[in-house]
Amino acid sequence: MTKEVFERLLSEKQYKAIKSIFDTMNPVDTATLLPEFEEKELVLLFRLIPKENAAMVFTYMEPEQQQVLLETFTDRELKTIMDDMFIDDTVDIIEEMPANVVKRILKYSDPETRREINKILQYPEDSAGSLMTTEFIRLRRGTTVAGAFDVIRKKGDDSETINVSYVTDEERHLIGYVTIRTLVLEKDPYALIGDIMEPNVISAMTTDDKESVVQRMSKYDFDTMPVVDAENRLVGIITFDDA
């Protein structure tokens, strides 16, 4: 869809038509289109993006346009966007914004989100810790397959991926992983995760250089990689998109 089409619809105040178009567009394409407009039009167009796509579009936009929107959002709009964003994307935005904008973002993030943001911000800029997200599916080895699906259904919307779930012991030490394919194909709903998981896990440490992590993910064709601390406790994951 071209800029000219949107300009015509804006001039005719065909806002429902614009909403319908945005509803069919890929968030990446929408984020690529919006910077072509002046600030006033940019803000208006963003407000016409369907709510379920707005946060995703926002994460794909350039920092300059993000800042324009953040400074224009009402308190309610800002909280809605922050609530729908993944923590690692919020961290990326915070690192690009001036202090006054950062203060406003943190004000409308819930306490748990603020704690996770601060945790990631403490890692060196070029480390795996700075690249990871803390939103992922974690299972215990004593959980059944049926129980695992319950966890995925409950936490899946707030996790960057459900393709891989990581298995930890009671102290959060990483001991294995299980794919959604393995869970779906397991015929026994009462089978234990500890019996069907893959115990050989390739992971990154929070202090690893992110370039080396990217190379390992490419080498092993990983969509995600778990990130552990010095005690092998699972603290996050890195997705290939973020890498």
Disulfide bonds with the S-S distance in Angstrom:
none
